[in-house]
């Protein structure tokens, strides 16, 4: 446990957390929405700085990140907690701290202590080219992210943020200098969806995406397509138009297949045909790098936007990268978005 950054003190011993767009006002002895940032005697503390609940080597494609060092490995870490309560969360056992009862850190969420130095050393030892802050929501373990990311940069490693995008502008500005890549979940283009199914709001996520691009981060977007909830063609077209118009037509968009999880087990898996339709809609708006997720062998290859030649071949996590020396198509020499 360490004292948190980014908060204000309030009268009566309260604090206002400035880490995300909930801007929780927290009374003494209570936590914010995330369940892991607690007011102790008028000061805000992170309860999870030394509680790493996941640390593994992943293919970078698993994030998913397709346009940064394809085929490379990323050391991936998480601490408990999330500032959303997505009813379809696939990692609810480590993200939804409030589900764990009165003493949430007595079981699996106790995690293991890994200092930023140890995290970076392990990433280097295992031959990784990057560190990913993922699985839960890195906004709520911001202090560990920032301290680790600064050391990672010094060690020549890239830093990748996999996030719901609900962070505050102040947190993004504080960390942007040490971040290289982000994959942001754009869960829907409906504020009502965000409120009902995520305990969040759409507009701050849109603003985060635009700010990340303005700050020079390599940004990819993921949408989990859920039957009957966010798969309407009109909504998909709105999302695609926003990505193409506000973030750039080269921005990769991953359209992932939903499988029943957490509190939405009554909804079946997304038909592959729905994902194909979504891809066609995205391409019609001008996006050039559109992928399906959780469907190995479907739309996974990266193609040159000029001549259509396949420049990165994928099947699941098997990758053949033909752009290892340059980001120009070996066929027509047109530039391909990304760092290869």
C-alpha positions in Angstrom: 0.0 0.0 0.0 1.3 3.4 -0.9 -0.1 6.9 -0.9 -2.0 7.5 -4.1 -1.2 10.3 -6.6 -3.8 12.6 -8.3 -6.3 13.5 -5.6 -7.5 16.5 -3.7 -8.4 16.9 0.0 -11.9 17.9 0.9 -13.5 19.3 4.1 -14.4 16.8 6.8 -11.5 14.5 6.0 -12.8 13.5 2.6 -10.8 13.2 -0.6 -11.6 13.5 -4.3 -9.8 11.0 -6.5 -8.6 12.5 -9.8 -7.5 9.3 -11.5 -10.6 8.7 -13.7 -13.7 10.4 -14.9 -15.8 9.1 -11.9 -14.0 11.7 -9.8 -15.1 9.8 -6.7 -15.5 11.8 -3.5 -14.5 9.4 -0.8 -15.2 9.6 2.9 -12.7 8.3 5.5 -12.5 4.5 5.6 -14.2 4.1 2.2 -13.0 3.3 -1.3 -13.9 4.7 -4.7 -15.9 2.9 -7.3 -12.8 0.8 -8.2 -12.6 -0.7 -4.7 -8.8 -0.3 -4.5 -8.2 3.4 -3.7 -9.1 4.1 -0.1 -9.3 7.2 2.1 -7.3 6.6 5.2 -7.4 9.5 7.7 -7.9 12.1 4.9 -5.3 10.7 2.5 -5.9 8.6 -0.5 -4.0 5.3 -0.7 -3.6 2.7 -3.4 -4.3 -0.7 -1.9 -2.8 -2.7 -4.9 0.6 -1.2 -5.6 2.2 -4.4 -4.3 -0.5 -6.9 -5.4 0.3 -8.2 -8.8 -2.4 -10.8 -9.6 -1.2 -11.6 -13.1 2.3 -11.7 -14.7 2.9 -13.6 -17.9 4.5 -13.5 -21.3 1.9 -13.0 -24.1 2.1 -12.6 -27.8 1.5 -9.0 -28.4 -1.3 -10.0 -30.7 -3.2 -11.1 -27.6 -3.7 -7.5 -26.3 -4.8 -7.2 -29.2 -2.0 -5.1 -30.8 -1.4 -5.8 -34.5 0.6 -2.8 -35.7 3.5 -2.7 -33.2 6.2 -5.2 -33.4 4.1 -8.1 -34.8 5.1 -11.5 -33.5 6.9 -10.0 -30.5 6.3 -10.9 -26.8 5.0 -8.6 -24.2 5.4 -9.1 -20.4 1.8 -8.5 -19.2 0.9 -7.5 -15.7 -2.2 -6.6 -13.7 -3.2 -5.6 -10.2 -6.8 -6.0 -8.9 -9.6 -3.6 -9.6 -11.5 -1.7 -12.3 -13.4 1.6 -12.5 -16.1 -0.1 -14.6 -18.4 -2.9 -13.7 -19.0 -4.5 -17.1 -21.6 -7.2 -16.9 -19.7 -9.1 -19.7 -16.3 -8.9 -18.1 -14.0 -11.8 -19.0 -11.7 -11.2 -16.1 -14.2 -10.4 -13.3 -12.4 -12.7 -10.9 -9.6 -10.2 -10.7 -11.2 -6.9 -11.8 -14.4 -6.8 -9.7 -13.0 -6.4 -6.2 -16.3 -5.5 -4.7 -17.6 -9.0 -5.6 -15.0 -10.5 -3.2 -16.7 -9.7 0.1 -15.6 -7.8 3.1 -11.9 -8.8 2.9 -11.3 -8.9 -0.8 -7.5 -9.3 -0.6 -7.5 -12.4 1.5 -7.6 -14.9 -1.4 -6.4 -14.7 -5.0 -6.5 -10.9 -5.0 -3.7 -10.9 -2.3 -1.4 -11.1 -5.3 2.4 -11.0 -5.1 4.7 -8.1 -4.4 6.6 -7.2 -7.5 8.5 -3.9 -7.5 8.8 -1.9 -10.7 12.5 -2.9 -10.8 11.5 -6.6 -10.6 8.9 -6.3 -13.3 11.3 -4.7 -15.7 14.1 -7.1 -14.9 11.7 -10.1 -15.5 10.6 -8.6 -18.8 14.2 -8.3 -20.0 15.1 -11.7 -18.7 12.3 -13.3 -20.7 13.2 -11.6 -23.9 10.2 -9.3 -24.1 10.2 -6.1 -26.1 7.4 -4.5 -24.2 5.4 -4.4 -20.9 1.6 -4.4 -21.1 -0.6 -3.1 -18.4 -3.7 -5.2 -19.0 -6.3 -7.8 -17.9 -7.9 -5.4 -15.3 -7.9 -1.6 -15.6 -4.5 0.0 -15.4 -6.0 3.4 -14.4 -6.7 2.1 -10.9 -3.1 0.9 -10.4 -1.7 4.0 -12.0 1.1 4.4 -9.5 2.6 1.0 -10.3 2.1 1.6 -14.1 3.9 4.9 -14.0 6.8 3.8 -11.8 7.3 0.7 -13.9 6.9 2.4 -17.3 9.6 5.0 -16.5 12.1 2.2 -15.7 11.0 0.2 -18.7 11.8 3.1 -21.0 15.3 3.3 -19.5 15.7 -0.4 -20.3 14.6 0.0 -23.9 11.2 -1.5 -23.5 8.0 -0.2 -24.9 4.9 0.4 -22.7 1.5 -0.7 -23.7 -1.8 0.3 -22.0 -4.9 -1.9 -22.5 -7.6 0.2 -21.1 -11.3 1.1 -21.1 -10.3 4.7 -21.7 -12.1 6.2 -18.7 -9.0 7.7 -17.2 -8.9 11.4 -16.4 -7.2 13.9 -18.7 -4.8 14.6 -15.8 -3.8 11.0 -15.5 -3.3 10.6 -19.3 -1.1 13.7 -19.4 0.9 12.5 -16.4 1.7 9.2 -18.1 1.8 10.0 -21.8 5.5 10.6 -22.0 6.3 7.0 -21.0 3.6 5.3 -23.0 4.1 4.0 -26.5 0.9 2.1 -27.5 -2.7 1.8 -26.3 -5.5 -0.5 -27.1 -8.7 1.2 -26.0 -12.1 -0.6 -25.6 -14.8 1.3 -27.4 -17.6 -0.7 -25.9 -20.5 0.9 -27.7 -21.5 4.2 -29.2 -24.4 4.6 -26.8 -24.2 6.4 -23.6 -27.2 4.3 -22.3 -25.2 1.2 -22.9 -22.2 2.5 -21.0 -24.4 3.5 -18.1 -26.4 0.3 -17.9 -23.8 -2.3 -18.7 -20.5 -0.7 -17.6 -21.2 1.9 -15.0 -19.5 4.4 -17.2 -20.1 7.0 -19.9 -19.2 7.3 -23.5 -18.0 10.8 -24.0 -14.9 10.6 -21.7 -13.8 7.5 -23.7 -14.1 9.3 -27.0 -12.1 12.2 -25.6 -9.4 9.9 -24.3 -9.0 8.3 -27.7 -8.7 11.7 -29.4 -6.2 12.9 -26.8 -4.1 9.8 -27.1 -3.8 10.3 -30.9 -2.9 14.0 -30.4 -0.2 13.0 -27.9 1.4 10.7 -30.5 0.5 7.3 -29.1 0.0 4.4 -31.5 -3.7 3.7 -30.8 -5.7 0.6 -31.7 -9.4 0.2 -30.8 -11.3 -2.9 -29.8 -15.1 -3.5 -29.6 -16.6 -6.6 -28.2 -19.7 -7.2 -30.4 -22.5 -8.5 -28.2 -25.7 -9.8 -29.9 -28.7 -7.6 -29.4 -26.8 -5.0 -27.4 -24.2 -3.2 -29.6 -24.4 -5.0 -32.9 -26.9 -2.7 -34.7 -25.5 -1.7 -38.1 -26.3 1.9 -37.5 -24.4 2.0 -34.3 -21.5 0.1 -35.8 -21.4 2.7 -38.7 -21.4 5.5 -36.1 -18.4 3.9 -34.3 -16.5 3.3 -37.5 -17.1 6.9 -38.7 -15.9 8.3 -35.4 -12.7 6.2 -35.6 -12.0 7.1 -39.2 -12.9 10.7 -38.9 -11.5 11.6 -35.4 -8.6 9.1 -35.0 -7.6 8.5 -38.6 -8.5 6.0 -41.3 -5.4 3.9 -40.6 -6.5 3.3 -37.0 -6.8 -0.5 -36.5 -10.2 -1.6 -35.3 -10.6 -5.1 -33.7 -14.2 -6.4 -33.8 -14.2 -9.3 -31.3 -16.6 -12.2 -30.8 -18.5 -12.2 -27.6 -18.8 -15.4 -25.5 -21.1 -15.7 -22.5 -19.3 -14.4 -19.4 -19.9 -13.0 -15.9 -23.4 -11.6 -15.7 -24.4 -12.1 -19.4 -24.3 -15.8 -19.6 -27.9 -15.8 -21.0 -26.6 -14.3 -24.3 -25.1 -16.6 -26.9 -21.8 -16.1 -28.8 -21.7 -13.6 -31.6 -22.4 -15.2 -35.0 -19.4 -14.9 -37.2 -21.6 -13.5 -39.9 -22.3 -10.5 -37.6 -18.6 -9.8 -37.3 -18.2 -10.0 -41.1 -21.0 -7.6 -41.6 -19.4 -5.3 -39.0 -16.1 -5.4 -40.9 -17.8 -4.6 -44.2 -19.5 -1.6 -42.5 -16.1 -0.4 -41.1 -14.4 -0.7 -44.5 -17.2 1.2 -46.2 -16.5 4.2 -43.9 -12.9 4.4 -45.0 -11.1 2.4 -42.3 -8.3 0.3 -43.8 -7.2 -2.0 -41.0 -10.2 -3.9 -39.7 -9.9 -7.3 -37.9 -12.0 -9.9 -36.3 -11.1 -11.2 -32.8 -11.7 -14.6 -31.1 -12.2 -16.1 -34.6 -8.9 -17.7 -35.6 -8.4 -17.8 -39.4 -10.9 -15.0 -40.1 -9.8 -11.4 -40.8 -6.4 -11.4 -39.1 -3.9 -10.4 -41.8 -2.6 -6.9 -42.2 -2.7 -5.8 -45.8 -1.2 -2.9 -47.7 -3.9 -0.1 -48.0 -2.6 0.8 -51.4 -2.2 -2.5 -53.3 -3.9 -5.0 -51.0 -0.8 -7.2 -50.6 -0.6 -9.2 -47.3 2.3 -7.8 -45.3 1.7 -9.5 -42.0 0.2 -13.0 -42.0 -1.5 -14.3 -38.9 -3.3 -17.4 -37.8 -4.1 -17.0 -34.1 -0.8 -16.2 -32.5 1.3 -17.6 -35.4 2.7 -14.5 -37.2 4.8 -14.0 -40.3 5.9 -10.4 -40.4 7.1 -9.2 -43.9 7.8 -5.6 -42.6 10.7 -6.3 -40.2 13.0 -3.7 -41.9 10.6 -1.0 -42.8 6.9 0.0 -42.6 6.7 0.2 -46.4 4.9 -2.5 -48.5 7.5 -4.8 -50.2 5.2 -4.8 -53.2 4.4 -1.2 -53.9 6.4 0.7 -51.3 3.3 2.4 -49.9 3.5 3.1 -46.1 1.7 0.8 -43.7 0.5 2.3 -40.4 2.5 1.0 -37.4 6.0 0.2 -36.1 7.3 -3.1 -37.4 
